[in-house]
Amino acid sequence: MLLPYVLFLAVLPLVNRVTPTVLGLPFLFFWMLVATLATPLAVALARRGDRGRGRR
């Protein structure tokens, strides 16, 4: 569950720039889009791991 924190806050000073552009978006916007899409994936994987241990 640290993945969303790291993607949004810890790495933010490193990716806070306009160039290069990725898919026509400034790099920071692209990074936030990727981080936003990765967050539900991380939560789903954590939930799946808890189910595997017998927790519900």
For each residue, the residues with C-beta under 8 A, 3 or more apart:
1: 4 5 42 43 46
2: 5 6
3: 6 7 38 39 42
4: 1 7 8 35 38 39 42
5: 1 2 8 9 10
6: 2 3 9 10 11
7: 3 4 10 11 31 34 35 38 39
8: 4 5 11 12 32 35
9: 5 6 12
10: 5 6 7
11: 6 7 8 14 15 31
12: 8 9 15 16
13: 16
14: 11
15: 11 12 27 28 31
16: 12 13 28
17: 26 27 28
18: 21 26 27 28
19: 26 27
20: 27
21: 18 24 25 26 27 30
22: 25 27 30
23: 30
24: 21
25: 21 22 29 30 33
26: 17 18 19 21 29 30
27: 15 17 18 19 20 21 22 30 31
28: 15 16 17 18 31 32
29: 25 26 32 33
30: 21 22 23 25 26 27 33 34
31: 7 11 15 27 28 34 35
32: 8 28 29 35 36
33: 25 29 30 36 37
34: 7 30 31 37 38
35: 4 7 8 31 32 38 39
36: 32 33 39
37: 33 34 40 41
38: 3 4 7 34 35 41 42
39: 3 4 7 35 36 42 43
40: 37 43 44
41: 37 38 44 45
42: 1 3 4 38 39 45 46
43: 1 39 40 46 47
44: 40 41 47 48
45: 41 42 48 49
46: 1 42 43 49 50
47: 43 44 50 51
48: 44 45 51 52
49: 45 46 52 53
50: 46 47 53 55 56
51: 47 48 54 55 56
52: 48 49
53: 49 50
54: 51
55: 50 51
56: 50 51
